[in-house]
Amino acid sequence: MKRPKIATEAALAEIVTTWLRADGWRTYHEVELPRGGRADIIGVRRGLVWIVETKLQAGLDVLDQALDRQRRTRESQVIHLNPPR
């Protein structure tokens, strides 16, 4: 099966959002995080919170961002979410 070309991170975010919602997640976009930074998508379902970054290319800066987020999520945080789109 041929994978479709995804032109922008916004298009990728829309695909991910559709998948998350179909699986029962509430989604929030471009959420400011309490300790700095912004999450592309946050999914919430049954008390679980999933921070999703949508990237078209991987590199050291993307890996560094992921590791930084992992360190931050081990700490207790409160995230104020806006109504879902």
C-alpha positions in Angstrom: 0.0 0.0 0.0 1.4 3.4 -1.0 1.6 6.0 1.7 0.1 9.4 0.8 2.4 12.4 0.7 1.6 14.8 3.5 2.6 18.4 2.6 2.4 20.2 5.9 2.5 19.6 9.6 -1.0 21.1 9.7 -2.2 18.4 7.3 -0.5 15.7 9.5 -2.1 17.2 12.6 -5.5 16.9 11.0 -4.9 13.2 10.2 -3.7 12.5 13.7 -6.7 14.5 15.2 -9.2 12.5 13.1 -7.6 9.2 14.2 -7.5 10.3 17.9 -11.2 11.4 17.9 -12.3 8.2 16.2 -10.5 6.3 19.0 -12.4 8.3 21.7 -9.9 11.0 22.5 -10.8 14.7 23.0 -8.3 16.8 21.3 -6.8 20.3 21.9 -4.5 22.1 19.6 -1.5 24.5 20.2 -1.6 24.2 24.0 0.7 26.3 26.1 2.5 24.1 28.5 3.0 25.2 32.2 6.8 24.9 32.1 7.2 26.5 28.7 6.7 25.4 25.2 3.6 24.5 23.3 2.2 21.1 22.3 0.8 20.6 18.8 -2.0 18.3 20.0 -3.1 17.1 23.4 -5.4 14.1 23.6 -7.4 13.3 26.7 -9.3 10.1 27.4 -10.4 8.4 30.6 -7.9 10.4 32.8 -5.0 9.9 30.4 -3.2 12.8 28.7 -1.2 12.3 25.5 1.0 15.1 24.2 1.5 14.7 20.4 4.0 16.6 18.3 3.5 16.5 14.6 6.7 16.6 12.6 7.3 15.8 8.9 11.1 15.4 9.4 13.2 14.0 12.2 16.5 15.4 13.3 18.5 16.1 16.5 16.3 19.2 17.3 13.1 17.1 17.2 14.8 14.4 19.3 15.9 17.0 21.8 12.4 18.4 22.0 11.0 14.9 22.6 13.5 14.2 25.4 12.8 17.6 27.0 9.0 16.8 27.0 9.6 13.4 28.5 11.6 14.9 31.4 8.9 17.5 31.9 6.0 15.0 32.0 7.6 13.1 34.8 6.9 16.2 37.0 3.4 17.1 38.2 1.8 19.6 35.9 -1.5 21.2 35.4 -2.5 22.0 31.8 -5.4 24.4 31.2 -7.1 23.3 28.0 -9.3 25.4 25.7 -12.4 23.8 24.2 -11.7 21.3 21.5 -11.7 22.2 17.8 
